[in-house]
Amino acid sequence: MEQGVFDLTIKSLFEKNGPDDEDFEAVLEFVNQLEPDEVDKFREAMKPILNPSTLIGFSFTKPFGYNGDFFIIEKIYQKYANPNPKYKKWDEFIHRLPVAIAVVNRKKLAKEILADLNKNSNGEPKSVLILGSGPVTEVNEYLIETPGNNLVFDMIDLDQRAIDYAKNKNKAFLKFLNFEKRNVIRYVPEKSYDLIWSAGLFDYFKDKHFVYLIKKFYQHVNTGGEMIIGNFGVQNPSRKIMEILADWFLYHRSEEELIGFAKQAGIHPTQVEILKEPLGINLFLRTRK
Ligand SMILES: C[S@@+](CC[C@H](N)C(=O)[O-])C[C@H]1O[C@@H](n2cnc3c(N)ncnc32)[C@H](O)[C@@H]1O
């Protein structure tokens, strides 16, 4: 990119404290046009906002040591924007990205799956295991909306801060919730479940770990139950901006790859399907038993 265009674009964005709504497409195009050797220069120019005061900067600087912590996911759910005018428009920009909308969509999908399981429970208790449970916002909203809840939940997360946050958020519902600070790679459930759900976790795992994990956890699905595992699809239009500005790298996977993983894990093809949230960015491998 021509140096003059680069400098002018950055200068005008900072002069107005971040992109306005009408700049959204132009900023995306600018980032998508960057060549690999321009990434460092771009990040240097963006330094004033690449700090934990913005959502992008929080992801970039990783105060909790990794991307995709419960805190940033919760801020995306809440559509949080820092009120400081230096940062506000940058946070609002993030919430307009298809990837952020897809994250909010997947919470809605989770709530629908939980509501269906509860509806079909005929008043009998049903068990749910959530892997990489994070802020536990989908369950919180489901419980608020479901006075006749019959579901009981085991929540697995390796970050104690996520567990503390989720427990506090779900104070009113702790009788339905059991939290375990565990790494899903090593964790072996002591029982079987009617539903095993995971979103925002398996995209961090290599293929061989993905297959190992679904094979292990599928053994803990009750007959008549199901396991639903989320993964970003290869069609994610926000991938480049996530990687460049937020330093957020994930394994993006196609529907065929996910179905192939189920096959490698020995799950019969008739038991396998792909679910998507409305934007088709978050895919879900659904396996029934
Ligand atoms: C991106 S968040 C998703 C949270 C939640 N599932 C949601 O969709 O709102 C990922 C969560 O997985 C947790 N996590 C990451 N690696 C893990 C592992 N190996 N075992 C257990 N939890 C893990 C993180 O601490 C974080 O809370």
PDBQT file of the ligand as one rigid body, heavy atoms in Angstrom, charges set to zero:
ROOT
HETATM    1  C1  LIG A 301     -13.791 -18.347  24.285  1.00  0.00    +0.000 C 
HETATM    2  S1  LIG A 301     -14.253 -18.818  25.903  1.00  0.00    +0.000 S 
HETATM    3  C2  LIG A 301     -15.846 -19.508  25.570  1.00  0.00    +0.000 C 
HETATM    4  C3  LIG A 301     -16.718 -19.520  26.778  1.00  0.00    +0.000 C 
HETATM    5  C4  LIG A 301     -18.106 -20.118  26.589  1.00  0.00    +0.000 C 
HETATM    6  N1  LIG A 301     -18.057 -21.483  26.121  1.00  0.00    +0.000 N 
HETATM    7  C5  LIG A 301     -18.942 -19.281  25.660  1.00  0.00    +0.000 C 
HETATM    8  O1  LIG A 301     -19.159 -19.683  24.507  1.00  0.00    +0.000 OA
HETATM    9  O2  LIG A 301     -19.403 -18.228  26.091  1.00  0.00    +0.000 OA
HETATM   10  C6  LIG A 301     -13.224 -20.253  26.163  1.00  0.00    +0.000 C 
HETATM   11  C7  LIG A 301     -13.190 -20.733  27.596  1.00  0.00    +0.000 C 
HETATM   12  O3  LIG A 301     -12.521 -22.009  27.592  1.00  0.00    +0.000 OA
HETATM   13  C8  LIG A 301     -11.605 -22.049  28.662  1.00  0.00    +0.000 C 
HETATM   14  N2  LIG A 301     -10.540 -22.999  28.287  1.00  0.00    +0.000 N 
HETATM   15  C9  LIG A 301      -9.556 -22.804  27.375  1.00  0.00    +0.000 A 
HETATM   16  N3  LIG A 301      -8.812 -23.919  27.255  1.00  0.00    +0.000 NA
HETATM   17  C10 LIG A 301      -9.338 -24.843  28.097  1.00  0.00    +0.000 A 
HETATM   18  C11 LIG A 301      -9.016 -26.192  28.428  1.00  0.00    +0.000 A 
HETATM   19  N4  LIG A 301      -7.994 -26.815  27.823  1.00  0.00    +0.000 N 
HETATM   20  N5  LIG A 301      -9.774 -26.832  29.354  1.00  0.00    +0.000 NA
HETATM   21  C12 LIG A 301     -10.809 -26.207  29.957  1.00  0.00    +0.000 A 
HETATM   22  N6  LIG A 301     -11.160 -24.924  29.674  1.00  0.00    +0.000 NA
HETATM   23  C13 LIG A 301     -10.447 -24.253  28.768  1.00  0.00    +0.000 A 
HETATM   24  C14 LIG A 301     -11.144 -20.613  28.848  1.00  0.00    +0.000 C 
HETATM   25  O4  LIG A 301     -10.664 -20.400  30.165  1.00  0.00    +0.000 OA
HETATM   26  C15 LIG A 301     -12.412 -19.828  28.522  1.00  0.00    +0.000 C 
HETATM   27  O5  LIG A 301     -13.151 -19.572  29.691  1.00  0.00    +0.000 OA
ENDROOT
TORSDOF 0
